[in-house]
Amino acid sequence: MSNHSTPALTRATIISEALPYMQRYDNRTVVVKYGGHAMGDEELSKAFARDITLLRQSGVHPVVVHGGGPQIGDMLKRLGIESEFRGGLRVTDKATVQIVEMVLAGGINKDIVNTINNEGGRAVGLCGKDGRMVVVDRLTRTTVDPDSNIEKIVDLGFVGEPKSVDPTVLKLVLKEDLIPVVAPVAPGVDGETYNVNADTFAGAIAGSLNASRLMFLTDVPGVLDKDGNLLKRLTVAEARSLILDGTISGGMIPKVETCIDALDRGVEGVVILNGKVPHAVLLELFTEGGAGTLITR
């Protein structure tokens, strides 16, 4: 056999091995939460758009939910809008929420749509307001005053928590073989505009669609054990005990709690994986080893 055919044969083998996984996800919904540093890198953005397009071509129904914290911060700085923090959490006032909506539903959303379309997909941009897809309650947080030990409720302004999800618009878009790209901006019960944490928003949407997979693209490989090794699979019970014993700590705690919440809402499996790894989404869905930490019931 000549050397020229070896790479081609390797590629054919890889594609062939992917077949049972493609069959497993055929006609199933996969929600991908896209964010972190992967979003700012042009090459990674293109690779992500190609992967999402390939998923759609192979019979999967991808839904993309994106964040945009760094970009919002940059725009607020450029406009000279100071952020107020209460109990370590950013307060979103009326002026800020207008910028949030502009950056998320205007700028970032249309950039992602455009990149997917440039790679041959057919994407359409939406936010929680479209068809009243997501309606939220105002989110409050409780902090404890260190001096008096008294609990205080902190009002975070126009920050919302999903109260109800109506996936009608999403289902119509998916039925037409389009790829929905959704910004986490939504109306409140009071009719005002609210900013929603993108992870929480993705969890609520994945639950409403009974998604086969919800994938969180992050800046870390997944959940690590005490020695820093990647844990490939976890049950909810195992994840909870790792939070209790301190193995899961810091910013990973809310991520894992969002995963558990999504499983409670009816998602089959939730994956935390590194979005900076090229083709992480394809590796996770279409290979035996996967690419991150899969959490299931």
C-alpha positions in Angstrom: 0.0 0.0 0.0 1.4 3.4 -0.9 2.0 6.0 1.8 -0.5 8.4 0.2 -3.5 6.2 1.0 -2.7 5.9 4.7 -4.0 9.3 6.0 -7.1 8.8 3.8 -7.6 5.3 5.3 -7.2 6.8 8.8 -9.8 9.4 8.1 -12.2 6.8 6.7 -11.7 4.7 9.8 -12.4 7.6 12.1 -15.6 8.5 10.1 -16.7 4.9 10.1 -16.2 4.6 13.9 -18.4 7.7 14.4 -21.4 6.0 12.7 -23.0 4.3 15.8 -22.7 7.6 17.7 -24.3 9.5 14.8 -27.1 7.0 14.9 -27.5 7.5 18.6 -28.1 11.2 18.2 -30.0 11.1 14.9 -33.0 13.4 15.2 -32.1 14.2 18.8 -31.7 17.7 20.3 -28.3 18.8 21.7 -28.1 22.2 23.5 -24.6 23.8 23.5 -23.8 26.6 25.9 -21.0 28.5 24.0 -18.9 31.1 25.9 -15.6 31.7 27.6 -12.4 32.4 25.7 -13.4 30.1 22.9 -15.8 32.8 21.7 -13.1 35.4 21.3 -10.7 33.4 19.1 -11.5 33.6 15.4 -10.1 30.2 14.4 -11.9 28.5 17.3 -15.1 30.4 16.4 -14.9 29.1 12.8 -14.1 25.5 14.0 -17.1 25.7 16.4 -19.4 26.9 13.6 -18.2 24.1 11.3 -18.9 21.5 14.1 -22.4 22.9 14.7 -23.0 22.8 10.9 -21.7 19.2 10.7 -24.0 18.2 13.6 -27.0 19.5 11.7 -25.9 17.8 8.5 -25.5 14.5 10.4 -29.1 14.6 11.6 -28.6 16.1 15.1 -30.7 19.2 16.1 -28.2 21.6 17.7 -29.4 24.7 19.7 -26.7 27.2 20.6 -27.0 29.4 23.8 -24.3 31.9 24.3 -23.1 34.3 27.0 -20.9 37.3 26.6 -19.6 38.6 30.0 -16.2 39.9 28.8 -17.8 41.7 25.8 -20.4 43.3 28.0 -17.7 44.5 30.4 -15.7 45.9 27.5 -18.7 47.8 26.2 -19.6 49.2 29.6 -16.0 50.4 30.0 -16.0 52.1 26.6 -19.3 53.9 27.4 -18.0 54.9 30.8 -20.8 53.1 32.7 -19.6 52.1 36.2 -20.8 48.7 37.5 -22.1 48.6 41.1 -21.3 45.5 43.1 -23.4 44.3 46.1 -22.2 41.3 48.1 -19.7 40.6 45.3 -22.3 40.4 42.6 -22.8 42.9 39.7 -26.0 44.9 39.9 -27.7 45.5 36.6 -29.5 48.8 36.4 -31.7 50.1 33.6 -28.8 51.7 31.6 -26.7 48.5 32.0 -29.5 46.1 30.9 -29.9 48.1 27.7 -26.2 47.6 26.9 -26.5 43.9 27.8 -29.3 43.5 25.4 -27.4 45.4 22.7 -24.2 43.4 23.1 -25.8 39.9 23.6 -28.9 39.9 21.3 -27.4 42.4 18.8 -23.7 42.1 18.5 -22.6 38.6 19.7 -25.7 36.8 18.6 -25.5 38.0 15.0 -21.7 37.3 14.9 -22.3 33.7 15.8 -25.2 33.4 13.3 -23.0 34.9 10.6 -20.1 32.6 11.3 -22.3 29.5 11.2 -23.9 30.7 8.0 -20.5 31.3 6.5 -19.5 27.7 7.2 -22.6 26.5 5.3 -25.1 26.2 8.1 -28.5 27.9 8.3 -28.6 29.7 11.6 -31.2 32.1 13.0 -30.7 34.5 16.0 -33.2 34.6 18.8 -33.5 35.7 22.5 -35.8 34.9 25.4 -38.2 37.6 24.2 -39.0 35.8 20.9 -42.4 34.1 21.2 -42.0 34.7 25.0 -39.7 31.7 25.0 -38.4 32.4 28.5 -40.1 34.5 31.1 -38.2 35.3 34.3 -38.6 36.4 37.9 -36.3 39.0 39.3 -33.4 37.2 40.9 -32.4 38.1 44.5 -29.4 36.7 46.4 -29.0 36.4 50.2 -25.8 37.5 51.8 -24.8 37.3 55.5 -23.5 40.4 57.1 -20.2 39.3 58.7 -20.5 41.8 61.6 -24.1 41.0 62.7 -24.5 37.6 61.1 -27.9 38.8 59.9 -29.0 37.6 56.4 -29.7 40.4 54.0 -31.5 40.1 50.6 -29.5 41.6 47.8 -31.4 43.1 44.9 -29.3 42.6 41.7 -31.5 44.9 39.6 -32.5 43.6 36.2 -31.1 40.1 36.6 -33.6 37.3 36.0 -34.1 33.6 36.8 -36.2 31.5 34.4 -39.8 31.1 35.7 -41.4 29.5 32.6 -40.1 28.3 29.2 -42.3 27.9 26.1 -40.2 26.1 23.4 -42.8 26.6 20.6 -40.6 29.0 18.6 -37.5 26.8 19.0 -39.4 23.7 17.9 -40.7 25.5 14.7 -37.2 26.7 13.9 -35.7 23.2 14.5 -38.4 21.6 12.3 -37.3 23.8 9.4 -33.7 22.4 9.8 -32.5 25.8 11.0 -30.0 26.2 13.8 -31.3 28.5 16.6 -28.7 30.7 18.3 -30.2 32.1 21.5 -29.1 35.1 23.6 -29.9 35.0 27.4 -32.0 38.2 27.5 -35.7 37.7 28.5 -38.8 39.6 29.6 -39.8 39.6 33.2 -43.2 38.8 34.6 -43.4 42.7 35.0 -42.7 43.2 31.3 -39.2 44.6 31.8 -36.0 43.3 30.1 -33.7 41.1 32.2 -30.2 39.7 31.8 -30.1 36.0 32.6 -27.0 33.8 33.5 -26.3 32.0 30.3 -25.6 28.6 32.0 -29.0 28.8 33.8 -30.7 29.9 30.6 -29.2 27.0 28.6 -30.3 24.5 31.4 -33.9 25.8 31.3 -34.1 25.6 27.5 -32.5 22.1 27.3 -35.0 20.9 29.9 -38.0 22.3 27.9 -36.7 20.5 24.8 -36.0 17.2 26.7 -32.5 17.4 25.1 -30.3 14.3 24.8 -27.3 16.4 25.8 -26.6 19.8 27.3 -22.9 20.7 26.7 -21.2 23.5 28.6 -18.1 24.7 26.7 -15.9 26.2 29.4 -12.2 27.1 29.8 -11.4 23.9 31.8 -11.3 20.2 30.7 -14.2 19.3 33.0 -14.5 18.1 36.6 -11.1 17.1 38.1 -10.4 14.7 41.0 -8.1 15.6 43.9 -5.0 14.8 41.8 -6.1 16.9 38.9 -7.2 14.1 36.7 -10.3 14.4 34.5 -13.4 12.5 35.8 -15.1 11.2 32.7 -18.4 10.3 34.2 -20.3 11.3 37.3 -23.8 10.5 38.7 -25.7 13.3 40.5 -25.0 11.5 43.9 -21.2 11.4 43.1 -21.2 15.0 42.1 -23.0 16.1 45.3 -20.5 14.2 47.5 -17.5 15.8 45.6 -19.0 19.2 46.4 -19.3 18.2 50.0 -15.8 17.0 50.3 -14.3 20.0 48.6 -13.1 18.2 45.4 -15.5 20.4 43.4 -14.8 24.0 44.5 -15.0 27.6 43.5 -16.6 28.5 40.2 -17.1 24.8 39.3 -19.8 24.4 42.1 -22.4 26.6 40.4 -21.6 24.9 37.0 -22.2 21.5 38.5 -25.4 22.7 40.3 -26.7 24.0 37.0 -26.0 20.6 35.5 -28.0 18.8 38.2 -30.8 21.3 37.8 -30.9 20.6 34.0 -31.1 16.8 34.8 -34.0 17.6 37.1 -35.7 19.4 34.3 -35.5 16.4 32.0 -32.2 16.5 30.2 -30.7 13.0 29.7 -27.0 14.0 30.2 -25.0 17.1 30.8 -21.3 17.6 29.8 -18.7 20.1 31.0 -15.9 20.3 28.5 -13.1 22.6 27.3 -14.2 24.8 24.5 -10.6 25.7 23.6 -10.0 22.1 22.4 -10.7 22.1 18.7 -13.8 20.1 17.7 -14.6 19.4 21.4 -18.3 19.1 20.5 -17.7 16.4 17.9 -15.2 14.5 20.1 -17.8 14.4 22.9 -20.7 13.3 20.8 -19.1 11.1 18.2 -16.2 9.2 19.9 -16.1 6.5 22.6 -13.8 8.5 25.0 -15.8 11.7 24.9 -14.1 15.0 25.7 -15.2 16.2 29.1 -17.1 15.2 32.2 -20.6 13.6 31.6 -23.0 14.0 34.5 -26.1 11.8 34.5 -28.8 10.6 36.9 
